[in-house]
């Protein structure tokens, strides 16, 4: 069996699940990871699913300047900031939704980069 390393914080959460349910941490983690992997595979096989059901045009199109700026912004964020902005975007799982939430909250209506 291959092993995956997890953070201490994640392990603590798995231990809490053990206390709240009848599942052992390994069983619960396997179940959740399998479900998430299935959802990701399904979404990846359906380009519209990755975009919240909205078509963003041809899947091979070049990103707009604003989309590129947003993805660069996302890639520079630390994990806690990513979680914050993803929550502000409604936990859609799309970095560009987090970018839109960031711009809305900052009152930005153009594609210039923000720190």
C-alpha positions as CSV (number, residue, x, y, z in Angstrom):
1,X,0.0,0.0,0.0
2,X,1.3,3.5,-0.9
3,X,1.2,6.2,1.7
4,X,0.3,9.8,1.5
5,X,1.7,12.3,3.9
6,X,-0.7,14.7,5.5
7,X,-0.2,17.8,7.7
8,X,-0.6,17.7,11.5
9,X,-3.7,19.9,11.2
10,X,-5.3,17.4,8.8
11,X,-4.4,14.5,11.1
12,X,-6.0,16.4,14.0
13,X,-9.2,16.8,12.0
14,X,-9.2,13.1,11.1
15,X,-8.8,12.3,14.8
16,X,-11.8,14.5,15.5
17,X,-13.8,12.6,12.9
18,X,-13.0,9.4,14.7
19,X,-14.4,10.9,17.9
20,X,-17.6,12.0,16.2
21,X,-18.3,8.9,14.1
22,X,-17.7,5.2,14.1
23,X,-15.2,5.5,11.2
24,X,-11.5,5.1,11.8
25,X,-9.4,7.9,10.3
26,X,-8.0,5.7,7.5
27,X,-11.4,4.5,6.5
28,X,-12.9,8.0,6.5
29,X,-9.9,9.5,4.6
30,X,-10.1,6.8,2.0
31,X,-13.8,7.3,1.5
32,X,-13.5,11.1,1.2
33,X,-10.5,11.1,-1.1
34,X,-12.2,8.5,-3.3
35,X,-15.3,10.7,-3.5
36,X,-13.3,13.8,-4.3
37,X,-11.2,12.0,-6.9
38,X,-14.4,10.7,-8.6
39,X,-15.8,14.3,-8.7
40,X,-12.6,15.8,-10.0
41,X,-12.3,13.1,-12.7
42,X,-15.9,13.6,-13.7
43,X,-15.5,17.4,-13.8
44,X,-12.2,17.1,-15.8
45,X,-14.0,14.9,-18.4
46,X,-16.8,17.6,-18.7
47,X,-15.2,21.0,-19.3
48,X,-18.5,22.8,-18.5
49,X,-18.5,21.1,-15.1
50,X,-15.2,22.8,-14.2
51,X,-16.8,26.1,-15.0
52,X,-19.9,25.7,-12.8
53,X,-22.0,24.6,-15.7
54,X,-21.4,27.9,-17.6
55,X,-19.5,27.6,-20.9
56,X,-16.5,29.9,-21.0
57,X,-16.2,29.4,-24.7
58,X,-14.0,27.0,-26.5
59,X,-11.9,25.0,-24.1
60,X,-8.7,25.6,-26.1
61,X,-9.1,29.4,-26.1
62,X,-6.4,31.6,-24.6
63,X,-7.3,33.1,-21.2
64,X,-8.2,36.8,-21.2
65,X,-5.8,39.3,-19.7
66,X,-8.0,39.5,-16.6
67,X,-8.1,35.7,-16.3
68,X,-4.3,35.5,-16.6
69,X,-3.9,38.2,-13.9
70,X,-6.4,36.3,-11.7
71,X,-4.5,33.0,-12.1
72,X,-1.2,34.7,-11.3
73,X,-2.8,36.3,-8.2
74,X,-4.1,32.9,-7.1
75,X,-0.8,31.1,-7.6
76,X,1.0,33.7,-5.4
77,X,-1.5,33.2,-2.5
78,X,-0.7,31.2,0.5
79,X,-3.0,28.4,1.5
80,X,-4.9,30.4,4.2
81,X,-5.5,33.2,1.8
82,X,-6.7,30.8,-0.9
83,X,-9.2,29.3,1.6
84,X,-10.4,32.7,2.6
85,X,-11.0,33.9,-1.0
86,X,-12.5,30.6,-2.1
87,X,-15.0,30.9,0.8
88,X,-15.8,34.4,-0.3
89,X,-16.5,33.0,-3.8
90,X,-18.9,30.4,-2.4
91,X,-16.5,27.4,-2.4
92,X,-16.9,26.8,-6.1
93,X,-13.5,25.3,-6.5
94,X,-12.6,27.7,-9.3
95,X,-9.6,30.1,-8.8
96,X,-11.2,32.6,-11.2
97,X,-14.3,32.8,-9.0
98,X,-12.1,33.6,-6.0
99,X,-10.4,36.3,-8.2
100,X,-13.9,37.8,-9.0
101,X,-14.7,37.8,-5.2
102,X,-11.4,39.5,-4.5
103,X,-12.1,42.2,-7.1
104,X,-15.7,42.7,-5.9
105,X,-14.6,43.1,-2.3
106,X,-11.8,45.4,-3.2
107,X,-14.1,47.5,-5.4
108,X,-12.1,46.7,-8.5
109,X,-13.8,46.7,-11.9
110,X,-10.8,46.4,-14.2
111,X,-8.2,43.8,-14.9
112,X,-5.2,45.5,-13.3
113,X,-3.3,43.3,-10.9
114,X,-3.9,43.8,-7.2
115,X,-1.6,42.7,-4.3
